[in-house]
Amino acid sequence: MAVDESRVEEIFFSALDRGTEQERAAYLDEVCKGDDSLRSRVQKLLDASPKLGSFLQRDAGDIV
């Protein structure tokens, strides 16, 4: 089953707004019920996000 990328993005950003890992896990349990592929995709993004740091949140002029 193909995963809708816009749905993955929507869930990812909503999960980031959750305060704790437990709150994120509960949220993912609820919105990804029965869709292991969707849950896996979102979890991989969440796992990678701390490694990005604030790189994506800076203005392009600050980087150059």
PQR file of N, CA, C, O and H, with PARSE charges and radii, in Angstrom:
ATOM      1  N   MET A   1       0.833  -1.179   0.000 -0.4000 1.5000
ATOM      2  CA  MET A   1       0.000   0.000   0.000 -0.0000 2.0000
ATOM      3  C   MET A   1       0.884   1.252   0.000  0.5500 1.7000
ATOM      4  O   MET A   1       1.786   1.382   0.828 -0.5500 1.4000
ATOM      5  N   ALA A   2       0.620   2.161  -0.926 -0.4000 1.5000
ATOM      6  CA  ALA A   2       1.400   3.388  -1.027 -0.0000 2.0000
ATOM      7  C   ALA A   2       1.014   4.351   0.085  0.5500 1.7000
ATOM      8  O   ALA A   2      -0.144   4.434   0.492 -0.5500 1.4000
ATOM      9  H   ALA A   2      -0.112   2.055  -1.599  0.4000 1.0000
ATOM     10  N   VAL A   3       2.009   5.068   0.558 -0.4000 1.5000
ATOM     11  CA  VAL A   3       1.785   6.034   1.624 -0.0000 2.0000
ATOM     12  C   VAL A   3       1.663   7.424   1.008  0.5500 1.7000
ATOM     13  O   VAL A   3       2.516   7.837   0.223 -0.5500 1.4000
ATOM     14  H   VAL A   3       2.951   5.001   0.227  0.4000 1.0000
ATOM     15  N   ASP A   4       0.609   8.140   1.361 -0.4000 1.5000
ATOM     16  CA  ASP A   4       0.374   9.502   0.892 -0.0000 2.0000
ATOM     17  C   ASP A   4       1.354  10.434   1.594  0.5500 1.7000
ATOM     18  O   ASP A   4       1.284  10.617   2.810 -0.5500 1.4000
ATOM     19  H   ASP A   4      -0.084   7.805   1.998  0.4000 1.0000
ATOM     20  N   GLU A   5       2.269  11.022   0.825 -0.4000 1.5000
ATOM     21  CA  GLU A   5       3.325  11.857   1.397 -0.0000 2.0000
ATOM     22  C   GLU A   5       2.774  13.078   2.143  0.5500 1.7000
ATOM     23  O   GLU A   5       3.342  13.490   3.154 -0.5500 1.4000
ATOM     24  H   GLU A   5       2.326  10.873  -0.162  0.4000 1.0000
ATOM     25  N   SER A   6       1.683  13.653   1.656 -0.4000 1.5000
ATOM     26  CA  SER A   6       1.122  14.805   2.357 -0.0000 2.0000
ATOM     27  C   SER A   6       0.574  14.387   3.725  0.5500 1.7000
ATOM     28  O   SER A   6       0.631  15.160   4.682 -0.5500 1.4000
ATOM     29  H   SER A   6       1.222  13.318   0.835  0.4000 1.0000
ATOM     30  N   ARG A   7       0.056  13.190   3.812 -0.4000 1.5000
ATOM     31  CA  ARG A   7      -0.432  12.661   5.102 -0.0000 2.0000
ATOM     32  C   ARG A   7       0.749  12.431   6.043  0.5500 1.7000
ATOM     33  O   ARG A   7       0.669  12.744   7.231 -0.5500 1.4000
ATOM     34  H   ARG A   7       0.010  12.562   3.034  0.4000 1.0000
ATOM     35  N   VAL A   8       1.842  11.885   5.515 -0.4000 1.5000
ATOM     36  CA  VAL A   8       3.047  11.669   6.320 -0.0000 2.0000
ATOM     37  C   VAL A   8       3.526  13.004   6.880  0.5500 1.7000
ATOM     38  O   VAL A   8       3.834  13.110   8.067 -0.5500 1.4000
ATOM     39  H   VAL A   8       1.907  11.630   4.550  0.4000 1.0000
ATOM     40  N   GLU A   9       3.588  14.006   6.037 -0.4000 1.5000
ATOM     41  CA  GLU A   9       4.044  15.336   6.452 -0.0000 2.0000
ATOM     42  C   GLU A   9       3.125  15.929   7.516  0.5500 1.7000
ATOM     43  O   GLU A   9       3.592  16.469   8.518 -0.5500 1.4000
ATOM     44  H   GLU A   9       3.337  13.920   5.073  0.4000 1.0000
ATOM     45  N   GLU A  10       1.839  15.826   7.296 -0.4000 1.5000
ATOM     46  CA  GLU A  10       0.861  16.352   8.254 -0.0000 2.0000
ATOM     47  C   GLU A  10       1.024  15.697   9.629  0.5500 1.7000
ATOM     48  O   GLU A  10       1.040  16.388  10.648 -0.5500 1.4000
ATOM     49  H   GLU A  10       1.459  15.387   6.481  0.4000 1.0000
ATOM     50  N   ILE A  11       1.142  14.392   9.657 -0.4000 1.5000
ATOM     51  CA  ILE A  11       1.291  13.665  10.921 -0.0000 2.0000
ATOM     52  C   ILE A  11       2.631  13.983  11.561  0.5500 1.7000
ATOM     53  O   ILE A  11       2.708  14.153  12.778 -0.5500 1.4000
ATOM     54  H   ILE A  11       1.129  13.831   8.829  0.4000 1.0000
ATOM     55  N   PHE A  12       3.679  14.064  10.766 -0.4000 1.5000
ATOM     56  CA  PHE A  12       5.007  14.382  11.277 -0.0000 2.0000
ATOM     57  C   PHE A  12       5.007  15.718  12.022  0.5500 1.7000
ATOM     58  O   PHE A  12       5.471  15.797  13.159 -0.5500 1.4000
ATOM     59  H   PHE A  12       3.616  13.926   9.778  0.4000 1.0000
ATOM     60  N   PHE A  13       4.489  16.761  11.381 -0.4000 1.5000
ATOM     61  CA  PHE A  13       4.498  18.076  12.013 -0.0000 2.0000
ATOM     62  C   PHE A  13       3.579  18.128  13.235  0.5500 1.7000
ATOM     63  O   PHE A  13       3.886  18.813  14.211 -0.5500 1.4000
ATOM     64  H   PHE A  13       4.113  16.696  10.457  0.4000 1.0000
ATOM     65  N   SER A  14       2.474  17.422  13.188 -0.4000 1.5000
ATOM     66  CA  SER A  14       1.610  17.358  14.369 -0.0000 2.0000
ATOM     67  C   SER A  14       2.300  16.624  15.508  0.5500 1.7000
ATOM     68  O   SER A  14       2.163  17.005  16.670 -0.5500 1.4000
ATOM     69  H   SER A  14       2.225  16.866  12.395  0.4000 1.0000
ATOM     70  N   ALA A  15       3.035  15.583  15.181 -0.4000 1.5000
ATOM     71  CA  ALA A  15       3.761  14.831  16.207 -0.0000 2.0000
ATOM     72  C   ALA A  15       4.855  15.685  16.836  0.5500 1.7000
ATOM     73  O   ALA A  15       5.100  15.595  18.039 -0.5500 1.4000
ATOM     74  H   ALA A  15       3.147  15.273  14.237  0.4000 1.0000
ATOM     75  N   LEU A  16       5.508  16.507  16.034 -0.4000 1.5000
ATOM     76  CA  LEU A  16       6.551  17.390  16.569 -0.0000 2.0000
ATOM     77  C   LEU A  16       5.997  18.354  17.616  0.5500 1.7000
ATOM     78  O   LEU A  16       6.717  18.765  18.525 -0.5500 1.4000
ATOM     79  H   LEU A  16       5.309  16.580  15.057  0.4000 1.0000
ATOM     80  N   ASP A  17       4.733  18.711  17.492 -0.4000 1.5000
ATOM     81  CA  ASP A  17       4.105  19.634  18.432 -0.0000 2.0000
ATOM     82  C   ASP A  17       3.801  18.990  19.777  0.5500 1.7000
ATOM     83  O   ASP A  17       3.495  19.688  20.744 -0.5500 1.4000
ATOM     84  H   ASP A  17       4.148  18.377  16.753  0.4000 1.0000
ATOM     85  N   ARG A  18       3.881  17.671  19.846 -0.4000 1.5000
ATOM     86  CA  ARG A  18       3.632  16.980  21.111 -0.0000 2.0000
ATOM     87  C   ARG A  18       4.828  17.176  22.032  0.5500 1.7000
ATOM     88  O   ARG A  18       5.971  17.166  21.574 -0.5500 1.4000
ATOM     89  H   ARG A  18       4.129  17.104  19.060  0.4000 1.0000
ATOM     90  N   GLY A  19       4.578  17.354  23.321 -0.4000 1.5000
ATOM     91  CA  GLY A  19       5.625  17.712  24.269 -0.0000 2.0000
ATOM     92  C   GLY A  19       6.612  16.611  24.610  0.5500 1.7000
ATOM     93  O   GLY A  19       7.804  16.879  24.758 -0.5500 1.4000
ATOM     94  H   GLY A  19       3.650  17.362  23.693  0.4000 1.0000
ATOM     95  N   THR A  20       6.147  15.396  24.736 -0.4000 1.5000
ATOM     96  CA  THR A  20       7.022  14.309  25.174 -0.0000 2.0000
ATOM     97  C   THR A  20       6.983  13.146  24.195  0.5500 1.7000
ATOM     98  O   THR A  20       6.104  13.058  23.338 -0.5500 1.4000
ATOM     99  H   THR A  20       5.179  15.179  24.617  0.4000 1.0000
ATOM    100  N   GLU A  21       7.949  12.266  24.343 -0.4000 1.5000
ATOM    101  CA  GLU A  21       7.972  11.056  23.503 -0.0000 2.0000
ATOM    102  C   GLU A  21       6.718  10.210  23.729  0.5500 1.7000
ATOM    103  O   GLU A  21       6.187   9.612  22.793 -0.5500 1.4000
ATOM    104  H   GLU A  21       8.663  12.338  25.039  0.4000 1.0000
ATOM    105  N   GLN A  22       6.253  10.167  24.971 -0.4000 1.5000
ATOM    106  CA  GLN A  22       5.050   9.395  25.284 -0.0000 2.0000
ATOM    107  C   GLN A  22       3.823   9.994  24.596  0.5500 1.7000
ATOM    108  O   GLN A  22       2.967   9.262  24.099 -0.5500 1.4000
ATOM    109  H   GLN A  22       6.684  10.652  25.731  0.4000 1.0000
ATOM    110  N   GLU A  23       3.740  11.319  24.570 -0.4000 1.5000
ATOM    111  CA  GLU A  23       2.626  11.975  23.884 -0.0000 2.0000
ATOM    112  C   GLU A  23       2.698  11.737  22.378  0.5500 1.7000
ATOM    113  O   GLU A  23       1.673  11.530  21.728 -0.5500 1.4000
ATOM    114  H   GLU A  23       4.435  11.914  24.974  0.4000 1.0000
ATOM    115  N   ARG A  24       3.903  11.766  21.830 -0.4000 1.5000
ATOM    116  CA  ARG A  24       4.069  11.473  20.396 -0.0000 2.0000
ATOM    117  C   ARG A  24       3.640  10.049  20.087  0.5500 1.7000
ATOM    118  O   ARG A  24       2.924   9.806  19.116 -0.5500 1.4000
ATOM    119  H   ARG A  24       4.735  11.935  22.358  0.4000 1.0000
ATOM    120  N   ALA A  25       4.081   9.109  20.915 -0.4000 1.5000
ATOM    121  CA  ALA A  25       3.745   7.699  20.691 -0.0000 2.0000
ATOM    122  C   ALA A  25       2.232   7.487  20.759  0.5500 1.7000
ATOM    123  O   ALA A  25       1.667   6.768  19.934 -0.5500 1.4000
ATOM    124  H   ALA A  25       4.663   9.307  21.704  0.4000 1.0000
ATOM    125  N   ALA A  26       1.585   8.104  21.727 -0.4000 1.5000
ATOM    126  CA  ALA A  26       0.129   7.972  21.854 -0.0000 2.0000
ATOM    127  C   ALA A  26      -0.571   8.577  20.641  0.5500 1.7000
ATOM    128  O   ALA A  26      -1.538   8.014  20.128 -0.5500 1.4000
ATOM    129  H   ALA A  26       2.043   8.688  22.397  0.4000 1.0000
ATOM    130  N   TYR A  27      -0.078   9.719  20.190 -0.4000 1.5000
ATOM    131  CA  TYR A  27      -0.647  10.362  19.002 -0.0000 2.0000
ATOM    132  C   TYR A  27      -0.489   9.462  17.773  0.5500 1.7000
ATOM    133  O   TYR A  27      -1.440   9.267  17.016 -0.5500 1.4000
ATOM    134  H   TYR A  27       0.708  10.176  20.607  0.4000 1.0000
ATOM    135  N   LEU A  28       0.705   8.921  17.583 -0.4000 1.5000
ATOM    136  CA  LEU A  28       0.940   8.039  16.440 -0.0000 2.0000
ATOM    137  C   LEU A  28       0.104   6.779  16.526  0.5500 1.7000
ATOM    138  O   LEU A  28      -0.393   6.295  15.509 -0.5500 1.4000
ATOM    139  H   LEU A  28       1.477   9.080  18.199  0.4000 1.0000
ATOM    140  N   ASP A  29      -0.059   6.238  17.729 -0.4000 1.5000
ATOM    141  CA  ASP A  29      -0.926   5.063  17.908 -0.0000 2.0000
ATOM    142  C   ASP A  29      -2.334   5.365  17.415  0.5500 1.7000
ATOM    143  O   ASP A  29      -2.979   4.529  16.782 -0.5500 1.4000
ATOM    144  H   ASP A  29       0.344   6.631  18.555  0.4000 1.0000
ATOM    145  N   GLU A  30      -2.794   6.568  17.715 -0.4000 1.5000
ATOM    146  CA  GLU A  30      -4.155   6.947  17.353 -0.0000 2.0000
ATOM    147  C   GLU A  30      -4.308   7.193  15.854  0.5500 1.7000
ATOM    148  O   GLU A  30      -5.215   6.644  15.228 -0.5500 1.4000
ATOM    149  H   GLU A  30      -2.270   7.247  18.230  0.4000 1.0000
ATOM    150  N   VAL A  31      -3.430   8.014  15.270 -0.4000 1.5000
ATOM    151  CA  VAL A  31      -3.631   8.413  13.874 -0.0000 2.0000
ATOM    152  C   VAL A  31      -3.138   7.383  12.854  0.5500 1.7000
ATOM    153  O   VAL A  31      -3.548   7.418  11.694 -0.5500 1.4000
ATOM    154  H   VAL A  31      -2.693   8.460  15.778  0.4000 1.0000
ATOM    155  N   CYS A  32      -2.276   6.484  13.271 -0.4000 1.5000
ATOM    156  CA  CYS A  32      -1.732   5.487  12.340 -0.0000 2.0000
ATOM    157  C   CYS A  32      -2.313   4.089  12.587  0.5500 1.7000
ATOM    158  O   CYS A  32      -1.763   3.096  12.112 -0.5500 1.4000
ATOM    159  H   CYS A  32      -1.943   6.456  14.213  0.4000 1.0000
ATOM    160  N   LYS A  33      -3.406   4.016  13.318 -0.4000 1.5000
ATOM    161  CA  LYS A  33      -4.017   2.737  13.660 -0.0000 2.0000
ATOM    162  C   LYS A  33      -4.035   1.777  12.484  0.5500 1.7000
ATOM    163  O   LYS A  33      -4.653   2.048  11.454 -0.5500 1.4000
ATOM    164  H   LYS A  33      -3.853   4.824  13.703  0.4000 1.0000
ATOM    165  N   GLY A  34      -3.351   0.654  12.646 -0.4000 1.5000
ATOM    166  CA  GLY A  34      -3.400  -0.390  11.634 -0.0000 2.0000
ATOM    167  C   GLY A  34      -2.587  -0.127  10.378  0.5500 1.7000
ATOM    168  O   GLY A  34      -2.555  -0.980   9.492 -0.5500 1.4000
ATOM    169  H   GLY A  34      -2.849   0.433  13.482  0.4000 1.0000
ATOM    170  N   ASP A  35      -1.936   1.008  10.267 -0.4000 1.5000
ATOM    171  CA  ASP A  35      -1.139   1.324   9.081 -0.0000 2.0000
ATOM    172  C   ASP A  35       0.337   1.385   9.480  0.5500 1.7000
ATOM    173  O   ASP A  35       0.890   2.450   9.752 -0.5500 1.4000
ATOM    174  H   ASP A  35      -1.962   1.701  10.987  0.4000 1.0000
ATOM    175  N   ASP A  36       0.948   0.205   9.505 -0.4000 1.5000
ATOM    176  CA  ASP A  36       2.343   0.101   9.941 -0.0000 2.0000
ATOM    177  C   ASP A  36       3.299   0.859   9.025  0.5500 1.7000
ATOM    178  O   ASP A  36       4.308   1.393   9.487 -0.5500 1.4000
ATOM    179  H   ASP A  36       0.498  -0.660   9.285  0.4000 1.0000
ATOM    180  N   SER A  37       2.994   0.908   7.753 -0.4000 1.5000
ATOM    181  CA  SER A  37       3.846   1.613   6.804 -0.0000 2.0000
ATOM    182  C   SER A  37       3.851   3.117   7.097  0.5500 1.7000
ATOM    183  O   SER A  37       4.905   3.752   7.105 -0.5500 1.4000
ATOM    184  H   SER A  37       2.174   0.475   7.378  0.4000 1.0000
ATOM    185  N   LEU A  38       2.684   3.665   7.334 -0.4000 1.5000
ATOM    186  CA  LEU A  38       2.566   5.085   7.664 -0.0000 2.0000
ATOM    187  C   LEU A  38       3.301   5.378   8.967  0.5500 1.7000
ATOM    188  O   LEU A  38       4.066   6.339   9.051 -0.5500 1.4000
ATOM    189  H   LEU A  38       1.828   3.149   7.328  0.4000 1.0000
ATOM    190  N   ARG A  39       3.072   4.561   9.964 -0.4000 1.5000
ATOM    191  CA  ARG A  39       3.721   4.762  11.272 -0.0000 2.0000
ATOM    192  C   ARG A  39       5.241   4.718  11.123  0.5500 1.7000
ATOM    193  O   ARG A  39       5.950   5.537  11.709 -0.5500 1.4000
ATOM    194  H   ARG A  39       2.450   3.780   9.895  0.4000 1.0000
ATOM    195  N   SER A  40       5.733   3.772  10.348 -0.4000 1.5000
ATOM    196  CA  SER A  40       7.171   3.622  10.147 -0.0000 2.0000
ATOM    197  C   SER A  40       7.770   4.848   9.464  0.5500 1.7000
ATOM    198  O   SER A  40       8.830   5.326   9.868 -0.5500 1.4000
ATOM    199  H   SER A  40       5.157   3.107   9.872  0.4000 1.0000
ATOM    200  N   ARG A  41       7.105   5.355   8.441 -0.4000 1.5000
ATOM    201  CA  ARG A  41       7.606   6.527   7.716 -0.0000 2.0000
ATOM    202  C   ARG A  41       7.685   7.740   8.633  0.5500 1.7000
ATOM    203  O   ARG A  41       8.689   8.452   8.643 -0.5500 1.4000
ATOM    204  H   ARG A  41       6.244   4.966   8.113  0.4000 1.0000
ATOM    205  N   VAL A  42       6.633   7.973   9.397 -0.4000 1.5000
ATOM    206  CA  VAL A  42       6.612   9.116  10.301 -0.0000 2.0000
ATOM    207  C   VAL A  42       7.665   8.948  11.389  0.5500 1.7000
ATOM    208  O   VAL A  42       8.361   9.905  11.729 -0.5500 1.4000
ATOM    209  H   VAL A  42       5.817   7.395   9.389  0.4000 1.0000
ATOM    210  N   GLN A  43       7.787   7.752  11.934 -0.4000 1.5000
ATOM    211  CA  GLN A  43       8.760   7.524  13.001 -0.0000 2.0000
ATOM    212  C   GLN A  43      10.184   7.741  12.509  0.5500 1.7000
ATOM    213  O   GLN A  43      11.014   8.266  13.252 -0.5500 1.4000
ATOM    214  H   GLN A  43       7.222   6.975  11.658  0.4000 1.0000
ATOM    215  N   LYS A  44      10.483   7.352  11.280 -0.4000 1.5000
ATOM    216  CA  LYS A  44      11.821   7.579  10.731 -0.0000 2.0000
ATOM    217  C   LYS A  44      12.124   9.073  10.629  0.5500 1.7000
ATOM    218  O   LYS A  44      13.240   9.503  10.922 -0.5500 1.4000
ATOM    219  H   LYS A  44       9.809   6.926  10.677  0.4000 1.0000
ATOM    220  N   LEU A  45      11.152   9.848  10.222 -0.4000 1.5000
ATOM    221  CA  LEU A  45      11.335  11.303  10.161 -0.0000 2.0000
ATOM    222  C   LEU A  45      11.541  11.886  11.552  0.5500 1.7000
ATOM    223  O   LEU A  45      12.406  12.739  11.751 -0.5500 1.4000
ATOM    224  H   LEU A  45      10.246   9.498   9.984  0.4000 1.0000
ATOM    225  N   LEU A  46      10.754  11.430  12.505 -0.4000 1.5000
ATOM    226  CA  LEU A  46      10.893  11.912  13.876 -0.0000 2.0000
ATOM    227  C   LEU A  46      12.257  11.555  14.446  0.5500 1.7000
ATOM    228  O   LEU A  46      12.875  12.365  15.136 -0.5500 1.4000
ATOM    229  H   LEU A  46      10.051  10.737  12.344  0.4000 1.0000
ATOM    230  N   ASP A  47      12.727  10.348  14.161 -0.4000 1.5000
ATOM    231  CA  ASP A  47      14.035   9.918  14.655 -0.0000 2.0000
ATOM    232  C   ASP A  47      15.166  10.750  14.053  0.5500 1.7000
ATOM    233  O   ASP A  47      16.179  10.996  14.708 -0.5500 1.4000
ATOM    234  H   ASP A  47      12.224   9.690  13.600  0.4000 1.0000
ATOM    235  N   ALA A  48      14.988  11.182  12.800 -0.4000 1.5000
ATOM    236  CA  ALA A  48      16.034  11.946  12.113 -0.0000 2.0000
ATOM    237  C   ALA A  48      15.995  13.435  12.456  0.5500 1.7000
ATOM    238  O   ALA A  48      17.011  14.117  12.321 -0.5500 1.4000
ATOM    239  H   ALA A  48      14.165  10.982  12.268  0.4000 1.0000
ATOM    240  N   SER A  49      14.863  13.946  12.889 -0.4000 1.5000
ATOM    241  CA  SER A  49      14.718  15.393  13.072 -0.0000 2.0000
ATOM    242  C   SER A  49      15.699  16.007  14.065  0.5500 1.7000
ATOM    243  O   SER A  49      16.162  17.118  13.805 -0.5500 1.4000
ATOM    244  H   SER A  49      14.037  13.392  12.999  0.4000 1.0000
ATOM    245  N   PRO A  50      16.051  15.374  15.180 -0.5600 1.5000
ATOM    246  CA  PRO A  50      17.028  16.019  16.072  0.2800 2.0000
ATOM    247  C   PRO A  50      18.413  16.162  15.441  0.5500 1.7000
ATOM    248  O   PRO A  50      19.179  17.047  15.823 -0.5500 1.4000
ATOM    249  N   LYS A  51      18.729  15.318  14.501 -0.4000 1.5000
ATOM    250  CA  LYS A  51      20.028  15.366  13.838 -0.0000 2.0000
ATOM    251  C   LYS A  51      20.142  16.571  12.905  0.5500 1.7000
ATOM    252  O   LYS A  51      21.245  17.000  12.569 -0.5500 1.4000
ATOM    253  H   LYS A  51      18.107  14.600  14.190  0.4000 1.0000
ATOM    254  N   LEU A  52      19.002  17.110  12.493 -0.4000 1.5000
ATOM    255  CA  LEU A  52      19.004  18.261  11.597 -0.0000 2.0000
ATOM    256  C   LEU A  52      19.262  19.558  12.340  0.5500 1.7000
ATOM    257  O   LEU A  52      19.692  20.547  11.747 -0.5500 1.4000
ATOM    258  H   LEU A  52      18.106  16.761  12.766  0.4000 1.0000
ATOM    259  N   GLY A  53      19.000  19.551  13.625 -0.4000 1.5000
ATOM    260  CA  GLY A  53      19.189  20.765  14.413 -0.0000 2.0000
ATOM    261  C   GLY A  53      18.299  21.874  13.913  0.5500 1.7000
ATOM    262  O   GLY A  53      17.154  21.628  13.537 -0.5500 1.4000
ATOM    263  H   GLY A  53      18.650  18.747  14.106  0.4000 1.0000
ATOM    264  N   SER A  54      18.800  23.082  13.903 -0.4000 1.5000
ATOM    265  CA  SER A  54      17.994  24.226  13.472 -0.0000 2.0000
ATOM    266  C   SER A  54      18.290  24.609  12.024  0.5500 1.7000
ATOM    267  O   SER A  54      17.868  25.673  11.569 -0.5500 1.4000
ATOM    268  H   SER A  54      19.731  23.282  14.209  0.4000 1.0000
ATOM    269  N   PHE A  55      18.994  23.774  11.312 -0.4000 1.5000
ATOM    270  CA  PHE A  55      19.385  24.077   9.931 -0.0000 2.0000
ATOM    271  C   PHE A  55      18.213  24.539   9.079  0.5500 1.7000
ATOM    272  O   PHE A  55      18.323  25.534   8.362 -0.5500 1.4000
ATOM    273  H   PHE A  55      19.337  22.910  11.682  0.4000 1.0000
ATOM    274  N   LEU A  56      17.095  23.830   9.149 -0.4000 1.5000
ATOM    275  CA  LEU A  56      15.956  24.154   8.302 -0.0000 2.0000
ATOM    276  C   LEU A  56      15.153  25.337   8.822  0.5500 1.7000
ATOM    277  O   LEU A  56      14.239  25.793   8.136 -0.5500 1.4000
ATOM    278  H   LEU A  56      17.005  23.022   9.732  0.4000 1.0000
ATOM    279  N   GLN A  57      15.454  25.840   9.985 -0.4000 1.5000
ATOM    280  CA  GLN A  57      14.682  26.923  10.566 -0.0000 2.0000
ATOM    281  C   GLN A  57      15.391  28.270  10.450  0.5500 1.7000
ATOM    282  O   GLN A  57      14.858  29.285  10.898 -0.5500 1.4000
ATOM    283  H   GLN A  57      16.197  25.469  10.543  0.4000 1.0000
ATOM    284  N   ARG A  58      16.571  28.293   9.863 -0.4000 1.5000
ATOM    285  CA  ARG A  58      17.313  29.545   9.702 -0.0000 2.0000
ATOM    286  C   ARG A  58      16.988  30.178   8.365  0.5500 1.7000
ATOM    287  O   ARG A  58      16.598  29.490   7.421 -0.5500 1.4000
ATOM    288  H   ARG A  58      17.004  27.468   9.499  0.4000 1.0000
ATOM    289  N   ASP A  59      17.147  31.485   8.286 -0.4000 1.5000
ATOM    290  CA  ASP A  59      16.963  32.195   7.024 -0.0000 2.0000
ATOM    291  C   ASP A  59      18.118  31.856   6.082  0.5500 1.7000
ATOM    292  O   ASP A  59      19.251  31.656   6.521 -0.5500 1.4000
ATOM    293  H   ASP A  59      17.464  32.043   9.053  0.4000 1.0000
ATOM    294  N   ALA A  60      17.824  31.794   4.799 -0.4000 1.5000
ATOM    295  CA  ALA A  60      18.855  31.460   3.816 -0.0000 2.0000
ATOM    296  C   ALA A  60      20.023  32.437   3.880  0.5500 1.7000
ATOM    297  O   ALA A  60      21.170  32.032   3.690 -0.5500 1.4000
ATOM    298  H   ALA A  60      16.904  31.956   4.442  0.4000 1.0000
ATOM    299  N   GLY A  61      19.759  33.698   4.140 -0.4000 1.5000
ATOM    300  CA  GLY A  61      20.820  34.697   4.232 -0.0000 2.0000
ATOM    301  C   GLY A  61      21.778  34.425   5.368  0.5500 1.7000
ATOM    302  O   GLY A  61      22.960  34.759   5.277 -0.5500 1.4000
ATOM    303  H   GLY A  61      18.828  34.027   4.294  0.4000 1.0000
ATOM    304  N   ASP A  62      21.285  33.819   6.444 -0.4000 1.5000
ATOM    305  CA  ASP A  62      22.149  33.480   7.577 -0.0000 2.0000
ATOM    306  C   ASP A  62      23.116  32.348   7.239  0.5500 1.7000
ATOM    307  O   ASP A  62      24.216  32.274   7.788 -0.5500 1.4000
ATOM    308  H   ASP A  62      20.326  33.547   6.518  0.4000 1.0000
ATOM    309  N   ILE A  63      22.700  31.480   6.342 -0.4000 1.5000
ATOM    310  CA  ILE A  63      23.510  30.314   5.982 -0.0000 2.0000
ATOM    311  C   ILE A  63      24.633  30.725   5.053  0.5500 1.7000
ATOM    312  O   ILE A  63      25.751  30.224   5.169 -0.5500 1.4000
ATOM    313  H   ILE A  63      21.807  31.541   5.897  0.4000 1.0000
ATOM    314  N   VAL A  64      24.343  31.641   4.123 -0.4000 1.5000
ATOM    315  CA  VAL A  64      25.310  32.064   3.115 -0.0000 2.0000
ATOM    316  C   VAL A  64      26.286  32.973   3.687  0.5500 1.7000
ATOM    317  O   VAL A  64      27.184  33.436   2.984 -0.5500 1.4000
ATOM    318  H   VAL A  64      23.435  32.048   4.029  0.4000 1.0000
TER
END
